[in-house]
Amino acid sequence: MIDSTATWSEFLDAVAARAPTPGGGAVAAAAGALAAAMGEMVLNYSLGKKDLATHAATFEDALAQLHRARQLLLRLVVEDQAAYEALTAARKQGDATARDAALLTAIRVPQSIAATAAAVLEQAERVAPVANRWLLSDLAVWAELAMATIRCAGYNVRGNHADAFEAADAGRFSRWCDDLTRRSVATLCRTLAQVWKRIEA
């Protein structure tokens, strides 16, 4: 199992290998961690600038939240692999109760990835009007990576619920994904509008 001690090259080799883990969920979590790290860079270049001093408290709070999100997303890289392995084992055992419990975990993990990425994206919108203007392209990368994480984690939620749950339960998970994606797209659009407004000013 690949964890945070792996090098970047080792992680990519593991993803590329003919093995089920790390798969799409772990990759989505890694992308979310990159989004958070990009945000931290933007904020670190915004803090300490005299002309942005009135926003220092906002930057510090956002920085702390992004750091926590990055650490959580790195843990979710591991949790996604563990969830898949537990689900595979439960299916082999033929125990429907154990399978359903493992399947629910395999859904909850990408839900957590998506929800954390949505919080990362919200921080981008929060600081877009005032962050260091020389880092606006990096802020856009931050926001786009967070949005990609939300979408990709949503695919994992849908893929895991599709073959096992009652229609009502499957529909509930699908609606959750649709709602989060819709709200996040709106957040992304507002964020990028601020970025381009400031770039073109």
Summary of the structure (lengths in Angstrom):
residues: 201
radius of gyration: 18.5
end to end distance: 48.0
largest distance: 63.6
contacts: 684
relative contact order: 0.15
helix: 85%
strand: 0%
